[in-house]
Amino acid sequence: MKKSVFTLALLLSTSVQAVPTGLEIMHLVEDSDRSHDMTQIMLMKIRRGDVELKRLMKSETLRTAKGRKTFMQFEKPAEIRGTRFLIWSDDNPDVEDDMWISLPNSGLVRRISGSGKQGVFMRSDLLNEDIQPRAIEDDTHVYLRTEACGENECYVVESTPVRPDSSFYGKRLAWVRTDIFQADRIERYSKQGRLLKTSWYTGYKNYAGSWFASEMVTKNALKDSETRVSYRKIEVNRNLTAQAFSQQRLK
């Protein structure tokens, strides 16, 4: 897939000016994923003190003209096997994103909306909204600085919700690698400015021109708890269709 005219213009402009703006950086992040669709196996390990929980799930994602659609199904452990999530994320900030959950053996499909999106995702350190892609237009983005992040160099961008009620968080700070335009880490803050959690992304690999992390580790800043997600068997451009992301699949 060819780079968009917008992306090429940004890349050319960065050779002249010091750095792109926060909004331009977020567009570069969006355009760095050139995949039409993607499937992966996710192994989630949740540690709270000396207790560890494990979840195994399959995730499918489709890029559409309006945004992204995601379907997730849990395979292990036995007590949550068959639990399914369906997410429709719209790029238009005036359109509310949709999220549904289907519980195994009950035939119950429940729409998650409003405060439900701020609920905890499967007893992990993530919220339901953390697994839901946010459109660029959902936030205002401000470039703060450029600094080293390990062996790489990163742009630091502060993102604040356009509508405060659309997110549990007051702001996010993202360290975006300048070589592949993907996140090195993301910090999430409360509306009072307190650090709540930090996510690190490592082991990036290129799949058909798009970079995907092999692991994400999220550490809770308020208690001794962390969630480690390993991404396996990543496949891109399998020609998934919108029919695979319908509500019928939840039944």
C-alpha positions as CSV (number, residue, x, y, z in Angstrom):
1,M,0.0,0.0,0.0
2,K,1.3,3.4,-0.9
3,K,1.8,6.1,1.7
4,S,-1.0,8.8,1.6
5,V,-0.2,12.2,0.2
6,F,-0.7,13.5,3.7
7,T,1.9,11.2,5.1
8,L,4.4,12.0,2.4
9,A,3.9,15.7,2.9
10,L,4.6,15.3,6.7
11,L,7.7,13.2,6.1
12,L,9.0,15.9,3.7
13,S,8.1,18.7,6.1
14,T,10.0,17.0,9.0
15,S,13.2,17.3,7.0
16,V,12.8,21.1,7.0
17,Q,11.3,21.8,10.4
18,A,12.5,20.5,13.7
19,V,9.6,18.2,14.5
20,P,6.0,17.7,13.4
21,T,3.1,18.8,15.6
22,G,1.4,16.5,18.0
23,L,-1.5,16.0,15.6
24,E,0.9,15.3,12.7
25,I,2.7,12.7,14.9
26,M,-0.6,10.9,15.6
27,H,-1.4,10.9,11.9
28,L,2.0,9.3,11.2
29,V,1.2,6.7,13.9
30,E,-2.1,5.9,12.2
31,D,-0.6,5.8,8.7
32,S,2.3,3.5,9.9
33,D,-0.3,0.7,10.1
34,R,-1.0,-0.2,6.5
35,S,-2.9,-3.4,7.2
36,H,-6.4,-3.9,6.0
37,D,-7.1,-6.6,8.6
38,M,-5.2,-8.5,11.3
39,T,-5.6,-11.6,13.4
40,Q,-3.5,-12.6,16.5
41,I,-3.5,-14.9,19.5
42,M,-3.1,-13.0,22.8
43,L,-1.8,-14.5,26.1
44,M,-2.7,-12.3,29.1
45,K,-0.9,-12.8,32.4
46,I,-2.3,-10.8,35.3
47,R,-0.2,-10.6,38.5
48,R,-1.5,-9.2,41.7
49,G,1.1,-9.7,44.5
50,D,1.8,-13.4,44.5
51,V,-1.4,-14.3,42.6
52,E,-1.3,-14.8,38.8
53,L,-4.2,-15.2,36.4
54,K,-4.0,-16.3,32.8
55,R,-6.3,-15.6,29.8
56,L,-5.9,-16.9,26.2
57,M,-7.9,-15.2,23.5
58,K,-8.1,-14.7,19.7
59,S,-8.4,-11.2,18.3
60,E,-9.4,-10.1,14.8
61,T,-9.4,-6.4,13.6
62,L,-10.7,-4.9,10.4
63,R,-10.0,-1.4,9.1
64,T,-13.1,0.2,7.5
65,A,-13.9,3.6,5.8
66,K,-15.4,4.8,9.1
67,G,-13.0,3.3,11.6
68,R,-12.0,-0.1,13.0
69,K,-13.9,-3.2,14.1
70,T,-12.6,-5.7,16.5
71,F,-13.8,-9.2,17.6
72,M,-12.3,-11.0,20.5
73,Q,-13.0,-14.5,21.8
74,F,-11.6,-16.1,25.0
75,E,-10.4,-19.7,24.8
76,K,-8.9,-20.2,28.3
77,P,-9.4,-20.7,31.2
78,A,-12.5,-22.9,31.1
79,E,-14.7,-20.6,33.2
80,I,-14.5,-17.8,30.7
81,R,-14.2,-19.9,27.5
82,G,-16.5,-18.5,24.8
83,T,-16.7,-15.0,26.2
84,R,-16.8,-12.6,23.2
85,F,-16.3,-8.9,22.7
86,L,-17.3,-6.9,19.6
87,I,-16.1,-3.4,19.2
88,W,-17.0,-0.8,16.5
89,S,-14.8,2.3,16.7
90,D,-15.8,5.3,14.6
91,D,-13.4,7.9,13.5
92,N,-16.1,10.6,13.9
93,P,-15.8,12.0,17.5
94,D,-19.5,12.9,17.4
95,V,-20.4,9.2,16.9
96,E,-20.3,7.0,20.0
97,D,-18.2,3.9,19.7
98,D,-20.1,0.6,20.3
99,M,-19.0,-2.3,22.4
100,W,-20.8,-5.5,23.2
101,I,-20.0,-8.6,25.4
102,S,-21.5,-12.1,25.0
103,L,-21.3,-14.4,28.0
104,P,-20.8,-18.1,27.4
105,N,-23.7,-20.6,27.8
106,S,-26.2,-17.8,28.7
107,G,-27.1,-16.5,25.2
108,L,-26.9,-13.0,26.8
109,V,-25.5,-10.2,24.7
110,R,-25.0,-6.9,26.6
111,R,-24.0,-3.5,25.1
112,I,-21.3,-1.8,27.1
113,S,-21.8,2.0,27.1
114,G,-21.1,5.1,29.2
115,S,-19.5,4.2,32.5
116,G,-19.4,0.6,31.5
117,K,-16.5,1.3,29.2
118,Q,-14.6,2.5,32.2
119,G,-15.0,-0.9,33.9
120,V,-12.1,-3.3,34.4
121,F,-11.4,-5.6,31.4
122,M,-11.5,-9.3,32.5
123,R,-9.9,-8.6,36.0
124,S,-6.8,-7.1,34.4
125,D,-5.1,-3.7,34.8
126,L,-6.8,-2.5,31.6
127,L,-10.2,-0.9,31.3
128,N,-12.7,-1.7,28.7
129,E,-11.8,1.6,27.0
130,D,-8.1,0.6,26.9
131,I,-8.9,-2.2,24.4
132,Q,-10.9,0.1,22.2
133,P,-9.0,2.1,19.6
134,R,-9.4,5.9,20.0
135,A,-9.8,7.9,16.8
136,I,-7.3,10.7,16.4
137,E,-10.1,13.3,16.4
138,D,-11.2,12.1,19.9
139,D,-8.3,14.0,21.5
140,T,-6.3,17.1,21.2
141,H,-2.5,16.3,20.7
142,V,0.4,18.5,21.8
143,Y,4.0,17.8,21.1
144,L,6.1,18.2,24.3
145,R,9.6,17.2,23.5
146,T,12.0,14.7,21.8
147,E,14.0,12.4,24.0
148,A,15.8,9.1,24.2
149,C,13.7,6.0,25.0
150,G,16.1,3.2,25.6
151,E,18.1,2.7,22.4
152,N,15.6,4.7,20.3
153,E,14.5,8.3,20.0
154,C,10.9,9.3,20.8
155,Y,8.5,12.1,20.3
156,V,6.6,12.8,23.6
157,V,2.9,13.7,22.9
158,E,0.2,14.7,25.3
159,S,-3.3,13.7,24.3
160,T,-6.4,15.1,26.1
161,P,-10.0,14.1,25.4
162,V,-12.0,16.6,23.4
163,R,-15.0,15.5,25.4
164,P,-13.9,14.9,29.0
165,D,-16.8,12.5,29.6
166,S,-15.6,10.3,26.7
167,S,-12.8,8.8,28.8
168,F,-11.9,7.8,32.3
169,Y,-8.6,9.5,31.9
170,G,-7.7,13.1,32.1
171,K,-4.8,12.7,29.7
172,R,-2.3,10.3,28.1
173,L,1.4,10.8,27.4
174,A,2.8,8.7,24.6
175,W,6.4,8.1,23.7
176,V,6.3,7.6,19.9
177,R,9.4,6.1,18.3
178,T,10.7,8.3,15.5
179,D,11.9,5.3,13.4
180,I,8.7,3.3,13.1
181,F,6.1,5.7,14.5
182,Q,4.8,3.3,17.1
183,A,4.5,3.6,20.9
184,D,7.4,2.8,23.1
185,R,5.3,3.5,26.2
186,I,2.0,5.2,27.2
187,E,1.2,6.8,30.6
188,R,-2.4,7.3,31.6
189,Y,-3.4,9.9,34.2
190,S,-6.5,10.7,36.2
191,K,-8.5,13.8,35.7
192,Q,-6.7,15.2,38.8
193,G,-3.3,14.6,37.1
194,R,-2.2,11.5,39.0
195,L,-0.4,8.8,37.2
196,L,-2.5,5.6,37.1
197,K,-0.7,3.2,34.9
198,T,2.1,2.8,32.4
199,S,2.2,0.5,29.4
200,W,5.4,-0.5,27.6
201,Y,5.5,-2.0,24.1
202,T,8.4,-4.2,23.0
203,G,9.5,-6.7,20.4
204,Y,8.3,-4.9,17.3
205,K,8.2,-6.9,14.1
206,N,7.3,-6.0,10.6
207,Y,4.3,-7.7,9.0
208,A,3.7,-6.8,5.3
209,G,4.9,-3.2,5.9
210,S,3.2,-2.7,9.3
211,W,4.8,-2.8,12.7
212,F,3.2,-4.7,15.6
213,A,4.6,-5.2,19.1
214,S,5.2,-8.7,20.4
215,E,4.5,-7.8,24.0
216,M,2.8,-5.1,26.1
217,V,3.3,-4.8,29.9
218,T,1.0,-2.5,31.9
219,K,2.0,-1.7,35.5
220,N,-0.5,-0.1,37.9
221,A,1.0,2.9,39.6
222,L,-1.3,2.7,42.6
223,K,-0.9,-1.0,43.7
224,D,1.3,-4.0,43.2
225,S,-0.3,-5.3,40.0
226,E,0.7,-5.7,36.4
227,T,-0.8,-7.2,33.2
228,R,1.5,-8.7,30.6
229,V,0.1,-9.4,27.1
230,S,2.0,-11.5,24.5
231,Y,0.9,-11.3,20.9
232,R,1.4,-14.5,18.9
233,K,0.6,-15.8,15.4
234,I,0.1,-12.4,14.0
235,E,-1.3,-12.5,10.4
236,V,-2.2,-9.5,8.3
237,N,-4.3,-9.0,5.2
238,R,-6.3,-12.2,5.3
239,N,-9.2,-10.5,3.5
240,L,-11.6,-10.4,6.4
241,T,-15.0,-8.9,5.7
242,A,-17.4,-6.8,7.6
243,Q,-19.7,-9.9,8.0
244,A,-17.2,-11.3,10.4
245,F,-17.8,-8.4,12.7
246,S,-21.6,-8.4,12.9
247,Q,-23.6,-8.8,16.1
248,Q,-24.8,-12.2,14.8
249,R,-21.4,-13.5,15.7
250,L,-22.0,-12.9,19.4
251,K,-24.9,-15.3,19.5
